[in-house]
Amino acid sequence: MVTEMKIISNVPNNIDREYEACLKEKITWNVIPKKSDVENPQRLYRIYSNVCGSFDIEGYSWCQYFVTFIDGFSYYMRVKPIKSKNKVPVI
């Protein structure tokens, strides 16, 4: 079903030049820092938000989505159920 596909061996010496950079990236990784370098000097300086859903089972007040708001300074979090993605409140 597939035509013109290059098959390469799993032996490292036979790695095709096209894929060499991709394979090297997959085996290298950086250590995740234990502390963020992003500054949040006061409350409400930076708010992180995310929309989650859709869920097969409707939850509280028949909502299939929820949106989270997290303050970067105090890590205070609010979760708001919403019926659709276009109902996300604008801050």
C-alpha positions, 0 to 999 in steps of 0.5 A, a space after each residue: 500500500 505504501 510506495 517509495 518508502 525507505 526502510 532503514 535498519 535498526 543498526 546505528 551504522 546504517 542510519 539514513 542521513 535524513 533521519 539522523 537528526 530526528 533520532 539524535 533528538 529522541 535520545 537526548 533530553 534536558 533535565 527539568 528544573 526544580 524551580 521555574 525561572 518565570 517571575 511572579 512578583 505579586 498576586 494576579 501578575 500572571 494567570 495560567 488557564 486551561 480548558 479541559 473536555 469534552 467529557 462523555 458524561 455531563 457533570 454539574 449543571 450539564 457541563 461537558 467542559 471546565 476551565 481552570 485559572 491558576 495564579 502564578 504567585 499564590 497558586 490559588 486555583 479556580 475551576 469553572 464548569 462550562 457548557 461549551 468552549 465558546 463560553 470561556 470567561 474573558 479576564 
